[in-house]
Amino acid sequence: MSAWSTVFVTGGAGYIGSHCIVELLEAGYSVVAVDNFTNSVNGQGGEAPSLKRVEQITGKTVTFYQCDLLDKPRLNKIFCEHKIDCVIHFAAMKAVGESMQVPLLYYKNNIIGTINLLEVMKENDCYQLVFSSSCTVYGDPEHLPITEDHPTGSVTNVYGRTKFFIEEMLKDISHAEKSWNIISLRYFNPVGAHPSGLIGEDPTKAFTNLMPYMAQVAMGNKPSLTIFGGDYDTVDGTGVRDYIHIMDLASGHVAALAKLKKDHLRLKFYNLGLGIGLSVRQLIEEFTAVTGIPIRCKIGPRRVGDVDSLTYNLGTGQGVSVLQLLRTFEAITKTSVPFQIEARRKGDIVSMYANTSLAAQELGWKSKYTLEQMCKLCVRCFQVMVDAHNGEDFWRWQTMNPKGYRNNSSGGDTGNLPKVNGVATPVICVWPNLTAQARRGAPEPKRGRALGIRRVVLVALSSREIDIERQEAYNRFNEKF
């Protein structure tokens, strides 16, 4: 490591923040994280269950504080207790539909919270920032795929306007004070989960992203999927998006840090994505192909403010419709997800996908995961648990954690954990040749279901043993597929 060692992460307990912290720790950084649990699960005593699992994955410690960015004195106190080299700013209210209903709440939290953060950074002589922006700053795109020089500001929803206003603020401060060194990463639909299945997206509100919504329908927790708008000018009438795997997105932030360490940019914008658009219907088809579960859908009217296509700068560079994603999910998980199409929602865009060549050229970053891989990894654990078919990370996360972090022993509700001798016990999936150290002192293993060529064991371990052995067990598990 060079002179930089400690990264301050806002919104660190959330979906994107927790996955990014895994990459930061594995890259050798120390992490100080804050979160107010608006978009993440609050564990016992103010602990973050997601970050406890991050520590299990990496074997490293995360310094965490429950803190709201609107609480400037507490924020400043945390900064004073640590030598912060750089900040990655994820914390924000993020639901497009909700933002149209409670705009003042979004302006207050997203904009004032960012102002407080920037002031505290300046007071503590920290001028290095990676900002989590959004493709929504482009509004209804004039051309596809979207490049970083595409006009911004014609935003169709309140959430997007908060991101646009913050970007304008960053332009002003970096122009006025040359000390600032900022990268703003524009991305849209992150999906998937960490390959271990230990962390993933755990929505805390009714306003949720498409992939977890589909998974909840596939698992029977919701009756059907609602698609807002089936009359867009797209390949199948549903909105087109650029879906990027969460680990690709996380690696993009580490690449941005490396760029800031190397060059003084003042302010630079980059798109992260696949660069391919996929419709809602196409996504549903992919989901079905992966899971084997058909998804019932309801198609309703468009939401106010929706546009046909949008491209994300942190993305795959590929547009995918909602139904395309759904079919992919179904195919991979061998499930069927019922859906219904309703009216368009306020603020929605028709199509959006990114040109990510600038990020490739200047950050050395490129997305690695395909749409199928985004849906698959979770299916592997689903295969262990309920005799499903092979697949990857998102379905693994959903099937291992049907109630998210709330059924986790690390600060979550233990009521849904398997019971060993009548006691709710954390359980992990391991192969029968798990080391004797991991089995030592553990209750009698409970045999898993047949997988065709061999069987697995569900072993109850202590928290200490989980910390030591869990990741190794999952690594061996992955090698079998």
N, C-alpha and C positions, 0 to 999 in steps of 0.2 A: 504494500500500500504506500501511496505517496503521503503528503501532508494531510490529506483529507481522511478522516476516519469515522466520524459520527454524523449520521443522517437523521434529521427530525422529520417524522412522517405524520401528517394530520390525516384523520380518518383511517388510522392504521388498523382498526379492528374490523373494518368493512371488507366487502368482497374483493375489490381491487387492491386496497391497501394491504391486506393480509398476504395475498399472493406476491405482491411486490416485495414485502419484507422478507419472504423466503429467498427471493433472488438477491436481495441486498446482503443478507446474512451469509449466503453461500459465496458472494463475491468478496467477502471479507470486511464488510462495513459493520460498525456497531449501530444499533437502531434505538432511538428514543421515539416512542409513538404516543399520540393522544387521540382520544375519541370521546364523543359525548353519547354514543349509542343511539343516535337518531336512526341510522341505517344499519345497525349491527346489534348483536345480542349481548345484553348485559348479564354477566355471570354473578356468582356469589361474591359479595364484598367488593363490587366494582371491578372485578377481574374480567378480562376479555377471553371467552372460551376459544375464539378463533386463534388468538395469539398463543394460547397454551398449546394448541395443536401445532402451530408454527414452530414452537420450541421443540416439540416432539419430532417433527420432520427434520429439523436442522441440527438438533443437539446444542443449540446456542440460546442465549437469553435475550429477551426483548425487555427493555425498560419501558413500562407503560404507565400512563396517567389518564384518569378519567377527567377530561377537561373540555369545556366548550370554548370555541374561539371568541365568543362574545364576552367571555370572562377574561378581559385583558390583563388584570393584575396577576391572576393565577398563571396565565400563559407566560407572562414575563418572568415569573418566579421559576418556572420550569426551565426556561432558557438560561437563567442565571445559574442554575444548578449544574448545567452541562455545557461543554464547549461544542456548540453546534457548528458543523462545517457547511452543511447544505440542508435545504428544506425541500421535501416533496409534498405538495399540497393537494390532497384528495378530498378533504372534508367539504361536503356540500349537500344540500338537499337536491335530489336528482330526478324526481319523477315528473315527466312532461305533463301528464294529465293533472296531477295534483297541483303543479305550479300554476295552472290556469285557474284553479279554484281558490288558492290562497296566495296570491302574488306577493302581498306585503311580507308574508313569512319567508318567502324565498329571497326577496331583495334584502331583508334584514339579515338572515343567516348567511347567505352566500357572499354578499358584497361587504357588509360591515365586518363579518368574520374575517374576510380576506384583508381588509384594511387594517384590522387589529394585528393580524399576523405580520403584515409588511412593516408596520410601525415597530413591533417588537423585534423583528429581524434587524431593522436599522439600528435600533437602540443597543443591540448586542453585536453590532458590527458583523452581521451575517448577510451577505448579498447574493448568495447562490441559491437559485430557486428553479425547481421543475414544477410547472403548473399543469394540473389535470384539466384540460379544456375539453371541448366537444365539437363534433362536426356540425352541431346545430347552429354554430356561429355563421355558417354559410347560408342559412335559410334555404329557400327553394333554389336548387342549383341551376346555374346557367349552362353548365356543361358537365359531362361525366366522362371519365372519372374526375374527381375534384382534385385540383392541385392547390398548394399552399398560397398561391397568388390569386386564387379565386376571390372575388369580392365578398366581404363579410358585412353583417349588420342588418340585412333584410330577414331578421329572425322571426319565426312564426309562433314562438311560445315563450313564456316567462323564464323557464329554466334556461333556454338558450340565450335569452337576453342577459341573464346574470353572467353567463360565461363571456358573452361579447363585451359587456361593460367592464369586466375584470381584465380582459385582454387589452381594451383601450386604456385602462388605468396603468397596466404594465408598460404599455408603449410610452405613456407620459412620464412615468418615474424613471424608466431607463434612458429616456431622452434628456431628462433634467439632471440626472446623477449618473455619471459614467461608471460608478462602482458596481451597479447592478449587473448581474450576469444571469440571464433567464432563458429557459427553454419552455415553450408552451406546446404540449402534445395534444393534438386534436384526434379524438377517437370516438367511436360510437358503440357498437353492440358487442361488448366483451361477453363471451360465453365459455362454458366448460368449467373445469376444476383442476386442482393439483392432482398429478398422477397417483398419489397415494390414496386419494379419496378422503383424506382427513379434513381438508378445508375446501369450501366451495361457496356458492351463492346461497344465502339463507335470508330470503326477503322477510322484512319485519312489518311490511305494510301491504294493504290491498293492491296498491299500485306496484306492479312487479314487472320484471322483464319476461320476454317470451319463453326462453328455454326453461326456467324453473316452473313457469305456468304449465307448459306442456308436460313436464315430468310429474307434476302433481296430479294432472288429469290421468296420465298413464298409470299412476300408482293407485288411482281410485280416490284420492283425497279431494278432488274437485270433479263435478259432473261433466264439464265440457270446456273447451277452449273457445274464447270469444275473439274473433278477428274483426278489427274495426276498419271497415271499408273494403268492399270487394269489387269496386268499379274504377280502380285506378288504371291509368294508361301504362300498364306493365304486362309482362308475359302472361300472367294469369289473373290479373285484376287486383292482386294484393300488393301491399307496400314492399319495396325492395330495400334491403339493407346490406351492409358490409359487416359480416360477423368475424370477430377476431378472437382467437383463443386467449384466455386470461393469462397463460404463461408467456405467450408471445408479447402481450401487452406489458407484463411485468419486466420482461427482458428489455423492452424498449426504454423503460425508465432507467434501468442500469446503464444502458448505452448513452442515454442523455446525460447522466452524471459524468460518464467518462469524457463526453464532449465538453462539458463545462469545465472540467479539470484541465483539459488540454488547451481550450481557446476561450478568450474573453469575447463573448458574442453580443453583449448588451441585451439583445432580445431576438430570439429566433423561433419560428413556428415549424412544426413537423407534423405530417400525417402518419398515423400508424393504422394499418389495416391489411386485408388480403388483396383488395383491389378488384374484387368480383362482387357483383350484386346478386342477391338471392331473394326471391319473393317469399311471402309468408307461406303460400301453398307448397313451394319447393322445399322450404324448411320442414314443414310437416311431413312431406314425403320422405325426406332424409331421416327424420326422427323415427318414422315407422319402419324404414328399412333396417335401422340399427336395433330397435327394440322389439320389433315384431308385434307391436301393439298399435292397432289403428286408433286414431284420435278423432273423436266427435268434435266438430267445429260449428260455431254459429257465426254467420257473417252479417254484420249490421251496417248502418250508415257510417260515413266517414266522420272523423272527429274534426272539429273546427281547427283550421290552421295546418291540416295535413297537406303534405306535398307528395308528389309521385315518387321521386328518387332523390336520395342524398348520398354523398360519398364521404367517408371518414379518412382522416389523415393518419390516425393510428388505427390501422385496420388491415384487412387482407388484400384490399384493392379489388375485391370481387363483390358485386351486388347479389344478394340472395333474397327472394321473396319470403314472406312469412310461411306460405304453404310449402315452398321448397324446403325450408328448414324443418317444418313439421314432418314431411315425408321422409326426410333424411333421418330424423330422430326415430320415427316409427320403424324404418328399415333396420337401423342399427340395434335398437333395443327389442325388436320383435314384439312391439306392443301396438295398440291402436288407440289413438287419442281423439276422442270426440271433440268437434269444434262447431262454433256458430259464428256467423259473420254479422256484425252490427254496424251502426253508423260510425263514420270517421270521428276520431276524437279531436278536440281542439288542439292545435299546435303540431299535429302529425305531418310528416313529409312523405311524399310518394316514393321517391327513390333516392338512395345516397350510397355511394361507394367511393373508395379513395384511390388516388394516385400516390403511391408510397415511395417513388423513386428517389426523392430528396432524402428521406430517412435512410434509404439504402446507401446512397452516395456519401452522405456526411456523417451519419451515425454508425454506419456499418451494420445496420439492423435490417432484418427481413423476417417476415412471419414464416413459421415452420409447419404449423398445424393445418390440416385440411378440415373442411366442414365435417366429414365423416369422423375424423379423429376427435373433433370437439365433442361429438355426441357419444363417442364409444367408451372411453376409459372406465366410466362408472359401471358399464355393463358387466365388467369382469367380476366385480364384487357381487353384482346382482345375480350372476351365474352361481356363485357360491351360496348365496342366501336363499334363492328361490328357483334354482334350476333353470335360469334363463340362458340366453346365448351370449357368445363372446362380444365384447365391446370395450369402450374406453371411458375416459375420466368423468364426464358430467353425470352419466347414468350411475357410475360407481358411487359418486358422492351422494346422489339422491337416494339410492337404495340402501346405502350404509347409514344414511342420516335422514330418514323420512320426515323427521321433525326438526331438521337442521341441528344447530348446536344445543337445542333445548333438551335433547336426549343424551347429552354428553356429560360425563362425570366431572369434567373440569369446569365447574361453575354452572352447570346446566341442571335440568330436572332429571333426577334419576328414576322417576316413576316408570319410564318406558324401557329401562335397561333390562337385559336378560337377568334372570335370577339364578344364583348358584347357592344351593342349600337355603333357599328362601331369602337371600340377600341380593339386592340389586347390585350387579357387578359389571364393570367395564369389560367388554369383550372385543377381541381382535381376531382377524382371520389369518391363520398361519398354516404352513405345510407341516405334515407330521414329523419332518426331520428338524423342526425348530430346536435350537440348542437346549441342552439339559438345563443350562442356567435359567432360561426363560420359563421352563416348566417346573423348576425346583420350588416346592412349597405351594404350587398352584392347586386348586381343586381338581377333581377328576375331569378331564376334558370331555366336552360334549361333541359327539361326532357330527360332522357336516353331512350334507346330502351328496349323493354320488355325482361325479362330473363326467362319467364315462370311462376315463382312463385311470383316474385315481380320486382319492377323497381328501377333504381338508378337515382340519380340527379347529374348533373354536375354543380358545384357551383363555381363561380368566386370569389376569395378571394384576399385580399391585401397580400403583402409579409409578413407583421407582423402576420396576421391571419394564413397564411400557416405555418409559423414557429411554431405556437402554436398548430394548430389542424390537420395538414396534416397526421402526423404519426398515431395519434389516429384514424383518419378516415380510414386509410388503415388497421389498426389492426382490426377494426370492419368489414371491407370489407372482410378480409381474413377469419374471423370466419364464414362467410356465405357459404363458399365452403368447 
